[in-house]
């Protein structure tokens, strides 16, 4: 049995069912999420979000499969696959998309045809995130 493609199947990070994570997750490779996350997920590889996963996160990776609930924006530099069980409350930016019948997306979907279009969309998304971050850091309390 050859292992020439073994690297494609190695899992670097697993967030299992019943696991709750609060905070930023940075992963160097493949990431599988079946638990609950509140905080952004930044993967340098593929991301698989299982049917029972619940994320209040912005998610980025190369190829992302969504089967659960994501409240946040998704940036997939290669492609995104949205399964019938998925609910996305946020924007999706990618180069290729496959969406199964029955999935729900409440947000913009942008499929970039060129590197220029991709870079512009990502830059705009990062600007929006910075503005939201600054605004959420300001308190409205009066002395």
ChimeraX attribute file (.defattr): number of C-alpha atoms within 10 A of each C-alpha:
attribute: neighborCount
match mode: 1-to-1
recipient: residues
	/A:1	3
	/A:2	5
	/A:3	7
	/A:4	7
	/A:5	8
	/A:6	8
	/A:7	10
	/A:8	12
	/A:9	9
	/A:10	11
	/A:11	14
	/A:12	13
	/A:13	17
	/A:14	14
	/A:15	18
	/A:16	15
	/A:17	13
	/A:18	10
	/A:19	13
	/A:20	15
	/A:21	13
	/A:22	12
	/A:23	11
	/A:24	14
	/A:25	17
	/A:26	14
	/A:27	17
	/A:28	13
	/A:29	20
	/A:30	23
	/A:31	25
	/A:32	20
	/A:33	25
	/A:34	22
	/A:35	21
	/A:36	22
	/A:37	22
	/A:38	17
	/A:39	17
	/A:40	19
	/A:41	22
	/A:42	21
	/A:43	22
	/A:44	16
	/A:45	20
	/A:46	26
	/A:47	27
	/A:48	21
	/A:49	25
	/A:50	22
	/A:51	18
	/A:52	18
	/A:53	25
	/A:54	21
	/A:55	25
	/A:56	18
	/A:57	24
	/A:58	21
	/A:59	23
	/A:60	23
	/A:61	26
	/A:62	20
	/A:63	23
	/A:64	28
	/A:65	21
	/A:66	25
	/A:67	24
	/A:68	24
	/A:69	22
	/A:70	24
	/A:71	18
	/A:72	18
	/A:73	22
	/A:74	25
	/A:75	25
	/A:76	25
	/A:77	23
	/A:78	16
	/A:79	20
	/A:80	27
	/A:81	18
	/A:82	24
	/A:83	21
	/A:84	16
	/A:85	17
	/A:86	25
	/A:87	21
	/A:88	22
	/A:89	18
	/A:90	17
	/A:91	18
	/A:92	22
	/A:93	24
	/A:94	25
	/A:95	20
	/A:96	16
	/A:97	20
	/A:98	11
	/A:99	16
	/A:100	13
	/A:101	10
	/A:102	12
	/A:103	16
	/A:104	17
	/A:105	17
	/A:106	12
	/A:107	13
	/A:108	12
	/A:109	15
	/A:110	17
	/A:111	18
	/A:112	18
	/A:113	11
	/A:114	9
	/A:115	11
	/A:116	9
	/A:117	14
	/A:118	19
	/A:119	13
	/A:120	12
	/A:121	18
	/A:122	15
	/A:123	12
	/A:124	12
	/A:125	16
	/A:126	12
	/A:127	12
	/A:128	11
	/A:129	14
	/A:130	12
	/A:131	11
	/A:132	11
	/A:133	11
	/A:134	9
	/A:135	10
	/A:136	10
	/A:137	9
	/A:138	8
	/A:139	7
	/A:140	7
	/A:141	5
	/A:142	4
	/A:143	3
